Amino acid sequence: MTFRCGLIVGKFSPLHNGHVHLISEARSQCANLVLLSYAKPDYPGCPAAARRRWLEALFPEARRLVVDDAWLAERRAAKLPTPYPSVPHDDEPEDLHRRFTAWLSHAALGVTCDAVFTSEDYGEGFAKVLAEEFGHPVTHVCVDKSRSAIPVSATAIRGDARLRRHYLPPCVATDLPLRLVLLGAESTGKSTLAMALAARWDEPIAEEYGRELWVERGGKLTFSDMQAIAETQIAREDRLLGEARRILVCDTSPATTAFYSRKFFGQVAPELERLAQRSYDLTLFCQPDIPFIQDGTRQDEPFRAEQHAYYASLLSQRETTWIPLRGSMNERIAAVEVSISKLRL
């Protein structure tokens, strides 16, 4: 082996095949390997407990340590030396993160490493700090910096549910909560179904912020509100994903907001156009096969037909997993459950 002990540090949020490639390369060059993970704040759907499961399942032979503030508190309670009051926030200086990881390796695991493996520009500086902390040379080994072997990142996966089918190990993909989005024209039972699904599974629901704001403003929204609605909807989804066990039900998506922006203001802001590309694990497309009901917030039946046609065209152009939902509430719920069981296979 080239190195006595290698070190890899990552958020692993989620742990994807690019990480697997990096870790596999390090294993081939090191007699021993240490894997450290922490993130602050945690990313939606990727808490410390999940990252521990993934690393243990995929790399049982490595020394693994996933830490958070609770882990540090346990050390303090056990009266073990703990010079750090909390896990460094992601935005804190690089030097703090480098010395924190050196402390984790040396003090918590009793190991010093002679190589650190990354796919990033910061690797050389990281190795220099580790050498200072460990008191011996540390080599930086850069692996697939261009991402040519595995062309993906955790950021891309978090933003595009389609990527999980191609770039996540099975144990990670099946562990992440599914994001289900309901799409449908006005008065197609979308919100009613969303609430029924969330109640059936006892899972959170990201309710439609645009409707809430419309009611709050007395039906008077501006063009600038459109992008803000989409951004708030996404932030709501991301927050609630951390509360979901298996499924997050999303009552609408930024694509809906883009439709209303184009319809009522004749334009869509570039950032909203980008947000409207957001993908979900499964899109539930509610069909207009139920009577139109005017609740005071809707347009009319011709508008519903136009909106439905727009969504149908949109879905036909996108590489996304979607199903049409027709019939009674029970029939729609049964169709959703069948589709989810297929996704989980």
Residue pairs with C-beta under 8 A, 6 or more apart in sequence:
1 29
1 30
1 31
2 29
2 30
2 115
3 29
3 30
3 31
3 113
3 114
3 115
3 139
4 30
4 31
4 32
4 113
4 114
5 30
5 31
5 32
5 33
5 34
5 111
5 112
5 113
5 114
5 115
6 26
6 27
6 29
6 30
6 32
6 33
6 34
6 113
6 114
6 115
6 116
6 117
6 141
7 33
7 34
7 36
7 101
7 105
7 113
7 115
7 116
7 117
7 130
8 22
8 23
8 26
8 33
8 34
8 35
8 36
8 116
8 117
8 118
9 36
9 37
9 101
9 116
10 19
10 35
10 36
10 37
11 37
11 38
11 39
11 43
11 46
11 90
11 154
12 19
12 37
12 46
12 51
12 54
12 55
12 154
13 39
13 42
13 43
13 46
13 51
13 154
13 158
14 43
14 45
14 46
14 54
14 154
14 157
14 158
14 164
14 168
14 172
14 176
15 51
15 54
15 55
15 58
15 168
15 169
15 172
16 150
16 152
16 153
16 154
16 157
16 167
16 168
16 169
16 172
17 150
17 152
17 167
17 168
17 169
18 119
18 144
18 147
18 149
18 150
18 152
18 153
18 167
20 58
20 150
20 169
21 143
21 144
21 149
21 150
22 117
22 118
22 119
22 143
22 144
23 33
23 35
23 58
23 59
23 62
23 117
25 117
25 141
25 143
25 144
26 33
26 115
26 117
26 141
26 143
27 33
27 59
27 62
29 115
29 141
30 115
32 63
32 111
33 59
33 61
33 62
33 63
34 62
34 63
34 64
34 65
34 105
34 109
34 111
34 113
35 55
35 59
35 62
35 63
35 64
35 65
36 65
36 66
36 67
36 101
36 104
36 105
37 48
37 51
37 55
37 64
37 65
37 66
37 67
38 48
38 66
38 67
38 68
38 87
38 88
39 46
39 90
40 68
40 69
40 86
40 87
40 88
40 89
40 90
41 89
41 90
42 48
42 68
42 242
43 154
43 158
44 158
44 238
44 239
44 241
44 242
45 176
45 177
45 241
45 242
45 244
46 176
47 242
48 66
48 67
48 68
48 70
48 71
50 175
50 176
51 66
52 64
52 66
53 171
53 175
54 169
54 171
54 172
54 175
55 62
55 64
55 66
56 64
57 171
58 169
58 171
63 109
63 111
65 104
65 108
65 109
67 87
67 104
67 108
68 87
69 86
69 87
72 82
72 84
72 85
72 86
72 87
75 81
75 82
75 108
76 82
81 107
83 103
84 100
84 103
87 100
88 96
88 97
88 100
94 122
94 125
94 126
95 129
98 125
98 126
98 129
98 130
99 129
99 133
101 130
102 129
102 130
102 133
102 134
103 133
105 111
105 112
105 113
106 112
106 133
106 134
112 134
112 135
112 136
113 130
113 134
113 138
114 136
114 137
114 138
114 139
115 138
115 139
115 140
115 141
116 123
116 126
116 127
116 130
116 138
116 139
116 140
116 141
117 140
117 141
117 142
117 143
118 126
118 140
118 141
118 142
118 143
119 142
119 143
119 144
119 145
119 147
120 142
120 145
121 145
123 140
123 141
123 142
124 140
126 140
127 138
127 139
127 140
128 138
130 138
131 137
131 138
144 150
147 153
150 167
152 163
152 166
152 167
156 163
157 163
157 164
157 167
157 168
159 278
160 278
160 279
161 179
161 279
161 280
161 281
162 279
162 319
162 320
162 321
164 173
164 176
164 281
165 173
168 176
174 344
177 241
177 244
177 245
177 246
177 247
177 248
178 246
178 247
178 248
178 281
178 282
178 340
178 343
179 237
179 241
179 248
179 250
179 280
179 281
179 282
180 197
180 247
180 248
180 249
180 250
180 280
180 281
180 282
180 283
180 284
180 336
180 340
181 250
181 252
181 253
181 280
181 282
181 283
181 284
182 190
182 191
182 193
182 194
182 249
182 250
182 251
182 252
182 283
182 284
182 286
183 190
183 252
183 253
183 255
183 256
183 283
183 284
183 285
183 286
183 311
183 315
183 322
184 190
184 284
184 285
184 286
184 287
184 288
184 308
184 311
184 325
185 286
185 288
185 303
185 304
185 305
185 307
185 308
185 311
186 292
186 298
186 299
186 303
186 304
186 307
187 288
187 290
187 291
187 292
187 293
187 294
187 295
187 298
187 304
188 286
188 287
188 288
188 290
188 304
188 308
189 286
189 290
189 329
189 332
190 251
190 252
190 286
191 207
191 208
191 211
191 251
192 329
193 284
193 286
193 325
193 329
193 332
193 333
194 205
194 207
194 249
194 250
194 251
195 205
195 251
196 329
196 333
197 203
197 205
197 247
197 249
197 333
197 336
198 204
198 205
198 249
200 333
201 246
201 247
201 249
203 244
203 245
203 246
203 247
203 248
203 249
204 240
204 243
204 244
204 248
204 249
205 240
205 248
205 249
205 250
205 251
206 233
206 236
206 237
206 240
206 248
206 249
206 250
206 251
207 236
207 251
208 233
208 251
208 252
209 229
209 232
209 233
209 236
210 229
210 233
210 252
210 256
210 257
210 260
211 297
213 221
213 225
213 229
214 221
214 297
215 297
217 225
219 297
221 229
221 264
223 261
223 265
223 267
223 269
226 257
226 258
226 260
226 261
226 265
226 268
226 269
226 272
227 269
227 271
227 272
227 275
229 257
230 254
230 257
230 258
230 272
230 275
230 276
231 275
233 252
233 253
233 254
233 257
234 254
234 275
234 278
237 248
237 250
240 248
241 248
247 340
250 280
253 276
253 278
253 280
253 283
254 272
254 275
254 276
254 278
255 276
255 278
255 311
255 314
257 272
257 275
257 276
258 268
258 272
258 273
258 275
258 276
259 307
259 310
259 311
261 267
261 268
261 269
261 272
262 268
268 276
279 318
279 320
280 320
281 321
281 343
282 321
282 322
282 323
282 336
282 339
282 340
282 343
283 315
283 320
283 321
283 322
283 323
284 322
284 323
284 325
284 332
284 336
285 311
285 312
285 315
285 322
285 323
285 324
285 325
286 325
286 332
287 308
287 324
287 325
287 326
288 304
288 305
288 308
289 326
289 327
292 298
292 300
292 301
292 304
294 300
298 304
315 322
321 343
323 335
323 336
323 339
325 332
325 335
325 336
326 332
